[in-house]
Amino acid sequence: MAFPVLRTRTPRTLHAPAPTWSPLREFDELQRLLAGAADNRTAAWSPAADVRETDEGYAVDVELPGVKREDIAVDLAEGRLTIDGEIAEREGNFRRRARRTGQFRYAVTLPEGVDPNQVSAELADGVLTVRVPKRPEDAARRIEIK
């Protein structure tokens, strides 16, 4: 039985630790590949984001360091919030490159009962915060028992 060969781009020294394998990194790569296959467009990556629910509505915080306001589009249609944009390629000879560039897309489906006419978005300190309020009639209320 033959064993698979681990090929790396850089040679390792004899006692150097082996590269660490992360199953989460494998899942991220698989998700990126599947998302690219589902869309026949240029493969877009998804920025890190948090979705919080409050009594008043939902807040979506998306990390977009270095992105200008005019390079971001925020849309809400049929309960689906979509944030699209692009980070321009930077010039220079890179020794190491870890930040993503190119088109990005983040999408989340919000529960029913949001007010699409009162959505607000703010970009501060590299974080885009989109606030989507709930409709007043859909807010939870306490029912008195008689």
N, C-alpha and C positions, 0 to 999 in steps of 0.2 A: 504494500500500500504506500503510495506516495503522499507526502505531506505538502500542503500548500506553501508557497514561498511568499514571505512578507516582503514586499518591495516598497522602498521609501525613496524619496528624491534626494535626500541627503544621507551620506554614509554615517553610520553610528560607530562610536568607539566600542571597544570590546566590553566594557563594564558600564556602558550608558544604560539608563532605564529604558525599557521598551515604551513605545508610544501608548498612551492610555486610550482605551476604547470606551466610548460612551454610547450606550444604547439610545439615550435621548438625542444625541447628535445624529444618529442613524435615522431616527424617526423624523427629526426636523428636515433632514435631507430628502427623505422619502416624501414627506408632505410637500416640500418645494417642488420636487419632480412631478408629483401627481397634479399639483395645482397648475404647473406649466403645461402638462399634457391636456388638462381639462380646458384651459383657455388656449385658443389658437393665436393669441396675441403674444407679444414679448413677455417672457416670464417676469413677473413682478414679485418682489419679496414683501413680507409683512413685518412692519415694525412692532416692537414690544408695546403692549397696551393693557390697561386695567379697565374693567367695567364695574362701577359701583352703583348700588341702588340706595337712594335715600327716601325719606318720606315724601319729598317734593318731586322726585324724578330720578333720572339716571345721569351719571357722569362718566364719560369715556375719556381716559387720559392716555395719549399716544406719545411715545418718545420719538421726537423728530429733531435731534440736535443739528444745528446749522442749516435748517430749511427755512426759506423765506415764505412769508404769508402768500405771496402771489404764485408760489409753486405748489400750493395745496388746494384741493377741491373737496368740499364736504357736501354730501348729498344725503337726504333722507327721503326714501320712497317706499311706501307700503310696509313700514315698520323696519326697513333695513337701512342701517346707517353705513355709508361707504365713505372712506377717506382715501383719496388718490393723490399722487404727486410724483415728484421726481427730484432726486438729489444729483446735481451735476457732477460729472467726473472731475477730479482734481488733477492739476498739472504737477509734474515733477517726477523725479526718480525715487520710487519708494523702496526703502530698505525692508519695511514690514507694512502690511496692509491688513487691517482688521475691520475697518468701517465700510459699510455697504454703500454703493452708489447705484444710480439707475432708477427705474420706476418702482414705486411701492404702492401697495394697496392693502387697506385694512377694512374688513366688513364684519358687521355684527347685526344679528336680527334681534330687535328689542321686542318685549312683550306688547300685547295690545294695550291700548289706553294711553298712548303718549300723545302729546299735543305738538304736531309738526309745525305749527305756526309760531311757536315760542322757542325754537331751538336757538342756542347761542354757542359761539365758538371763540376761544381765546388762545393765542399762542404766546407763551411766556417762558423764558429760561429753557428753551428746547423741548417743552412739553405742550402739546395741543390738547386743550380741555374742551370737550363738546358736552354741553348740558342740554338734556332733553327732558322737559318737565312732563309730569303726568297730567292728564285732564282732571280738573277739580272734582268732577262727578265720579271719577274712578278711584279717588283717594279712599283709603280705608277709614272706616268710622266705627265707633262703638255703638252697639244696639242695646238699648235699655230693655231689660226683661221685666214684663209686667206680671 
